[in-house]
C-alpha cells in the first residue's frame, strides 16, 4: 500500500474512532485539493489533530507540522498508530499543561 493511501486510510480510521466515541468527525478535504484543510474535521472545539498512520514516526517533525497547521490559539495534537497497535495522542507538555489548566478552570467554575 502506498503511503498516500495509508495516510488517507488512517485519517478515515481516526475519524471513525472519534465518531464511535460520540464526536462528529470526517476526513478533511486534502483529497479535493484543499491543502489547508485539517486531516480530520471534527466537533471538538479548538483542537487540531495531525493524523499519522505509519510504522516509524518522527514525532518532532509531526509536532512541528501540527503546530504550523493548527489555527492560531488552538490546541494541537498528533494522533498516530502503528499496525496492530492502539491510537496514541502526542502533545507537547506545554499544550498538555494548557489543556489541564482549562479543565481545572472549568471544574472550579461549576
C-alpha positions, 0 to 999 in steps of 0.5 A: 500500500502506498503511503498516500493511501495509508495516510488517507486510510488512517485519517478515515480510521481516526475519524471513525474512532472519534465518531464511535466515541460520540464526536462528529468527525470526517476526513478533511478535504486534502483529497479535493485539493484543499491543502489547508484543510485539517486531516480530520474535521471534527466537533471538538472545539479548538483542537487540531489533530495531525493524523499519522498512520505509519510504522516509524514516526518522527514525532518532532517533525509531526509536532512541528507540522501540527503546530504550523497547521493548527489555527492560531490559539488552538490546541494541537495534537498528533494522533498516530498508530502503528499496525496492530497497535492502539491510537496514541495522542502526542502533545507537547507538555506545554499544550498538555499543561494548557489543556489541564489548566482549562479543565481545572478552570472549568471544574472550579467554575461549576 
